[in-house]
Amino acid sequence: MAPKSIRVCLSPALLPFYPLDDTIAVVIDIFRATSSICYGLANGAKAIIPVAEVEACLAYRGNGHLLAAERDGEVVTGFDFGNSPFSYTADKVGGKTVVLTTTNGTRAIQWSAGATAVVAGSFLNISALSRWLQSQNHHVLMVCAGWKNQFSLEDTVFAGALANSLNTGGIELDDAAHAAESLYLEAKDNLKAYLSKASHSKRMQRLNIDADISFCLQQDTVSVIPIMNGHELVRLAETT
Amino acid sequence: MAPKSIRVCLSPALLPFYPLDDTIAVVIDIFRATSSICYGLANGAKAIIPVAEVEACLAYRGNGHLLAAERDGEVVTGFDFGNSPFSYTADKVGGKTVVLTTTNGTRAIQWSAGATAVVAGSFLNISALSRWLQSQNHHVLMVCAGWKNQFSLEDTVFAGALANSLNTGGIELDDAAHAAESLYLEAKDNLKAYLSKASHSKRMQRLNIDADISFCLQQDTVSVIPIMNGHELVRLAETT
């Protein structure tokens, strides 16, 4: 089997222009929501509940869940943590449910809800995700979380990496998938250097979270595929 | 002088996320609206009035104007012509005002109306446009017309070509401008071959308008800069 087509939606604001039926949506927020989601589920988090707004996250207070909120790259005051992958280690999230809201990524997940399945992609799980997508016979729509509805370089380069691994010939790519693949092929020999011109890399450097950048660019460190099951992201195998 | 920043808006649907103050909007619809607009004004058209809807175009009937309407790559039934550049020769448009509506380009022009100035860019006038933009001290926002609000490869590659010519160091580029420039640098040695994978190239090949593709990829065949003056596009010099 193989995907029926590969498309890339470069901003959540463009989602209304893409049909979602018979489609697996791969949500991508490399710096850092979907990287941390992959890492947290690999480290034994029971589930991650993505919510769009800080207030919706606060409503879970008292349920025994960990509450995580990031806005503009920083932890929101009063929350346990934000979206740094270093907050998603086994000792912190093992056996716990995390309720997470971020500037871009969690909204992209919620807005993709009409798809046949919604999964989270990152460099950390790219090969496992690619193998699974190749075993499915649906359209693939990669949804780049971007930055406040604008295009983001790192999300698009990842979309290109995934498109490249899926593009084994005979599959239709849309223009954005072709462009993303071109960008990935240019960037792949030194991802961090290429992405250093990205505005979000600069933002994270200003916030002294350069270590997060390097962490999120590691490839194939985990094999989980986070998938939406009701309102939670869980490990794929657990839904079957 | 130099532009204050260079940004690329990859779809008209993303325009609400970009501030337009102190900004020159460069509208880009390579296949074929802005290419034909440049060619028509270079060939002596008095003005070109972009309108978003076919009905708005029809409302000009009887004013002595030429009416042009394209949807989905074809001339709308009942109209003088569409957006093929071969309809914008001196013998056809010289001294005339053309009222034009197209699937993507004319809407992008109208939606950019809040900018300090709105100009039309194409490979045909790229050097003249670049020189003029370099003489201005505003932000530059390139607005890719795309295809039905989705990303289009040819518009983005042109945005990259223009960004590359303006990017003389010290100017801030946003992520989309960096990506567009990367794509242009990959494509530039054989634009037509690179763009053959674009969905709109395939659409035009199906419609037997391959000659239009080659025409629109010619560089520096004209020196006019179409600029919005009220509700019309005219040659830049005529507004000063």
Interface residues (C-beta under 8 A of the other chain):
Chain A: V8 L10 S11 A13 L14 F17 Y18 W147 K148 N149 Q150 F151 S152 L153 T156 L173 D174 D175 A176 H178 A179 S182 L183 E186 K197 A198 S199 H200
Chain B: V8 L10 S11 A13 L14 F17 Y18 W147 K148 N149 Q150 F151 S152 L153 T156 L173 D174 D175 A176 H178 A179 S182 L183 E186 K197 A198 S199 H200
